Amino acid sequence: MTAGTREVVTIMVNGEPVMTSAGTLAELVAERGLADAKVATARNGTFVAERDRAGTMLFFDDHIEIVSPRHGG
Amino acid sequence: MNAPEPTAKAKSALTLYGDALPSRMLIGTAQYPSPQVLAKAVEASGAGIVTVSLRREQARGRTGERFLELIGALGVRVLPNTAGCHTVKEAVTTAQMAREVFGTDWIKLEVIANDDTLQPEVFGLVEAAGILNADGFKVLPYTTEDLSVAERLLGSGCKVLMPWGAPIGTGRGLANPYALKSMRAYYPGIPLIVDAGIGAPSHAAQAMELGFDGVLLNTAVAKAGDPVRMAEAFARAIDAGRLAYESGLMGVRDMAEPSTPVAGTPFFDLDR
């Protein structure tokens, strides 16, 4: 399933509602311009490894986190 | 005597999870006035470990990559945290994301109970530590000085404990030195690092004089008037405290005792 053949759904990405035609988590990451970025992902609170993003389907009201390195204490 | 005789082992570098480190200071990377000051402060501290975090990346953002480049240039080990996590699931997932992005299985495990005190939620902490240890992580738990919690953390596989000095960001120093001293005495062979609440170099020196193996701090350096010089001040205080512990501190007395010999005192008179 690829973008363009799928209906647009609303999901939550980093706490914000996002309308997307991405069918998989890998497509969503690419859609946001982060395909080659140092990011990590989670779907509905569960870690999704980079190698598993292409096989992770997205559904209405999924909660996605896309995070990257930051300062910390 | 408050401390054991100095030994070769006590004088060796801090070793955590089999990794020999150049310093007993661990330093955070948040809240500095600029990336340049952060880099100089870390260098001045001599720390071999810096703490880092994960935060949400915006679409087409490159904030994470820029930060990784900055940290990579420091040539130190990174210790990702799970700051802000309030549940076991949040903490475990954050640790797994951190392992992938930072390429390390070390994790500073925080499960927070309360936003005002930022105190450890120790029940969730123990559960999360068990999950992560079983998953191959090397867990450094931010905990309290409670020995029953410490027992559970060690039982779950943790090889290092990081009790708080005081709540995160307060700069109040060691709020319960008696309990920390008890913890040190109870676990003579476990690396113990005071994490959080340190405000001044004297606080860090006190922790080291109690026999703690290291100190982790952030705000006290980052928010100093001159963070680079403050980092050096902390490094010296930590070295001084450790040297004092290894040298054996004198015992405390209730009454005065002259240091100058009494025998031969001029004008001495038994009737005085």
Chai-1 contact restraints between the chains, C-beta under 6 A:
chainA,res_idxA,chainB,res_idxB,connection_type,confidence,min_distance_angstrom,max_distance_angstrom,comment,restraint_id
A,N14,B,R56,contact,1.0,0.0,6.0,A-B,restraint_1
A,R32,B,A59,contact,1.0,0.0,6.0,A-B,restraint_2
A,G33,B,A59,contact,1.0,0.0,6.0,A-B,restraint_3
A,G33,B,R60,contact,1.0,0.0,6.0,A-B,restraint_4
A,K38,B,G64,contact,1.0,0.0,6.0,A-B,restraint_5
A,K38,B,E65,contact,1.0,0.0,6.0,A-B,restraint_6
A,K38,B,L68,contact,1.0,0.0,6.0,A-B,restraint_7
A,K38,B,V101,contact,1.0,0.0,6.0,A-B,restraint_8
A,V39,B,E57,contact,1.0,0.0,6.0,A-B,restraint_9
A,A40,B,M97,contact,1.0,0.0,6.0,A-B,restraint_10
A,A40,B,E100,contact,1.0,0.0,6.0,A-B,restraint_11
A,A40,B,V101,contact,1.0,0.0,6.0,A-B,restraint_12
A,A42,B,T93,contact,1.0,0.0,6.0,A-B,restraint_13
A,G45,B,K89,contact,1.0,0.0,6.0,A-B,restraint_14
A,G45,B,T93,contact,1.0,0.0,6.0,A-B,restraint_15
A,F47,B,T93,contact,1.0,0.0,6.0,A-B,restraint_16
A,F47,B,Q96,contact,1.0,0.0,6.0,A-B,restraint_17
A,F47,B,M97,contact,1.0,0.0,6.0,A-B,restraint_18
A,I66,B,E57,contact,1.0,0.0,6.0,A-B,restraint_19
A,V67,B,L54,contact,1.0,0.0,6.0,A-B,restraint_20
A,V67,B,R56,contact,1.0,0.0,6.0,A-B,restraint_21
A,V67,B,M97,contact,1.0,0.0,6.0,A-B,restraint_22
A,S68,B,E57,contact,1.0,0.0,6.0,A-B,restraint_23
A,S68,B,G64,contact,1.0,0.0,6.0,A-B,restraint_24
A,P69,B,V52,contact,1.0,0.0,6.0,A-B,restraint_25
A,P69,B,G64,contact,1.0,0.0,6.0,A-B,restraint_26
A,P69,B,F67,contact,1.0,0.0,6.0,A-B,restraint_27
A,P69,B,L68,contact,1.0,0.0,6.0,A-B,restraint_28
A,P69,B,V101,contact,1.0,0.0,6.0,A-B,restraint_29
A,R70,B,S53,contact,1.0,0.0,6.0,A-B,restraint_30
A,R70,B,R55,contact,1.0,0.0,6.0,A-B,restraint_31
A,R70,B,F67,contact,1.0,0.0,6.0,A-B,restraint_32
A,H71,B,T29,contact,1.0,0.0,6.0,A-B,restraint_33
A,H71,B,A30,contact,1.0,0.0,6.0,A-B,restraint_34
A,G72,B,A30,contact,1.0,0.0,6.0,A-B,restraint_35
A,G72,B,T51,contact,1.0,0.0,6.0,A-B,restraint_36
A,G72,B,V52,contact,1.0,0.0,6.0,A-B,restraint_37
A,G72,B,S53,contact,1.0,0.0,6.0,A-B,restraint_38
A,G72,B,N81,contact,1.0,0.0,6.0,A-B,restraint_39
A,G72,B,A83,contact,1.0,0.0,6.0,A-B,restraint_40
A,G73,B,G28,contact,1.0,0.0,6.0,A-B,restraint_41
A,G73,B,A30,contact,1.0,0.0,6.0,A-B,restraint_42
A,G73,B,T51,contact,1.0,0.0,6.0,A-B,restraint_43
A,G73,B,N218,contact,1.0,0.0,6.0,A-B,restraint_44
